[in-house]
Amino acid sequence: MVEPAKISVGRPAAAGDSSARAAGTRPPGATDERSAARAVQQMFDEIAPRYDLLNHVLSMNVDRLWWRRTARTFKHILSRSDSRVLDLCAGTGDMSVALHAVAKKMNGSAAICALDFSHAMLQHGLPKYNAKKIQPVEADALQLPLADNSFDLVVSAFGFRNLANYDAGLSEIFRVLKPGGEVGILDFSEPGGLTGKLYGFYFRRVLPRIGALISGLRSAYEYLPASVQKFPAPELMLARMEALGFKEASWTPYTLGIAGLYRARKP
Ligand SMILES: C[S@@+](CC[C@H](N)C(=O)[O-])C[C@H]1O[C@@H](n2cnc3c(N)ncnc32)[C@H](O)[C@@H]1O
């Protein structure tokens, strides 16, 4: 499959940029960070029992390829025996499982910690966490109960976009990474051109209907495209990462830019 090229950071975010103003996600009805976080947590608690099923149905299993590709990107860290890895906004654990699989394949023995603030999401992931000896932690990504400079790798798949304050989330990731540590943020994006039009139709019109049908929660699947729309475009996200101290920030589109991986390093 032909992929659009990887992009690197170009210019700092200007004060007037629309996404410089987008502090973080705001589900309908949320007026500030606290109410946004509460709404997100409640939404994931509610969809947790159907989350895995819906993920695979709605993405037609492409999500598995994205998790694996992201994990493989960090095989140089996962192959080590002493690596400490944090899966941020881990939910039911599929990103953690993909990281574990790569570590195992490379004969590494990374210690993986899966953090999420939705009790129900972690609870539904427990069979996966227990089987792979992954440590689940119930906590807020914006106030990590973790020591400074303690992780070699922080990965977040489809979770970062849901934070009520993106800069605060990046700052916490930066704080807990060791010098030389790396971050990988996998999330949806909005492709342009014909792909964008077709995908936009599926994402905004079809997906919320199927999501509502299976989960009984229409609002959660209307929130998904809305949250992607509010998320900063790649150049702006990269500029935010560099402004907060990360180096070598880049974004690699996956599947024609429907999703993509942000990478950067703590100097
Ligand atoms: C779309 S799910 C992604 C789960 C998993 N990473 C995956 O790829 O399937 C987003 C997750 O982010 C979690 N989340 C959102 N905001 C959070 C926060 N502030 N702290 C911790 N977890 C958060 C939600 O509870 C939810 O489990």
The ligand as a MOL file (V3000), in Angstrom:
LIG
                    3D

  0  0  0     0  0            999 V3000
M  V30 BEGIN CTAB
M  V30 COUNTS 27 29 0 0 0
M  V30 BEGIN ATOM
M  V30 1 C -10.0070 4.5610 22.6890 0
M  V30 2 S -9.4510 3.8570 24.1680 0 CHG=1
M  V30 3 C -7.9130 3.1590 23.6890 0
M  V30 4 C -7.5650 1.9220 24.4630 0
M  V30 5 C -6.3640 1.1460 23.9360 0
M  V30 6 N -5.1510 1.9070 24.0410 0
M  V30 7 C -6.5680 0.6800 22.5160 0
M  V30 8 O -5.7390 0.9670 21.6590 0
M  V30 9 O -7.5850 -0.0010 22.2830 0 CHG=-1
M  V30 10 C -8.9580 5.2740 25.0810 0
M  V30 11 C -8.6090 4.9820 26.5190 0
M  V30 12 O -8.0210 6.1660 27.0740 0
M  V30 13 C -8.4020 6.2160 28.4330 0
M  V30 14 N -8.1770 7.5810 28.9270 0
M  V30 15 C -8.6840 8.7210 28.4240 0
M  V30 16 N -8.2910 9.7730 29.1730 0
M  V30 17 C -7.4930 9.2760 30.1530 0
M  V30 18 C -6.7890 9.8550 31.2320 0
M  V30 19 N -6.8080 11.1600 31.4800 0
M  V30 20 N -6.0680 9.0400 32.0390 0
M  V30 21 C -6.0330 7.7060 31.8240 0
M  V30 22 N -6.7070 7.0900 30.8310 0
M  V30 23 C -7.4230 7.8720 29.9970 0
M  V30 24 C -9.8520 5.7820 28.4160 0
M  V30 25 O -10.3000 5.3870 29.6860 0
M  V30 26 C -9.8030 4.6280 27.3930 0
M  V30 27 O -9.6040 3.4000 28.0070 0
M  V30 END ATOM
M  V30 BEGIN BOND
M  V30 1 1 1 2
M  V30 2 1 2 3
M  V30 3 1 2 10
M  V30 4 1 3 4
M  V30 5 1 4 5
M  V30 6 1 5 6
M  V30 7 1 5 7
M  V30 8 2 7 8
M  V30 9 1 7 9
M  V30 10 1 10 11
M  V30 11 1 11 12
M  V30 12 1 11 26
M  V30 13 1 12 13
M  V30 14 1 13 14
M  V30 15 1 13 24
M  V30 16 1 14 15
M  V30 17 1 14 23
M  V30 18 2 15 16
M  V30 19 1 16 17
M  V30 20 1 17 18
M  V30 21 2 17 23
M  V30 22 1 18 19
M  V30 23 2 18 20
M  V30 24 1 20 21
M  V30 25 2 21 22
M  V30 26 1 22 23
M  V30 27 1 24 25
M  V30 28 1 24 26
M  V30 29 1 26 27
M  V30 END BOND
M  V30 END CTAB
M  END
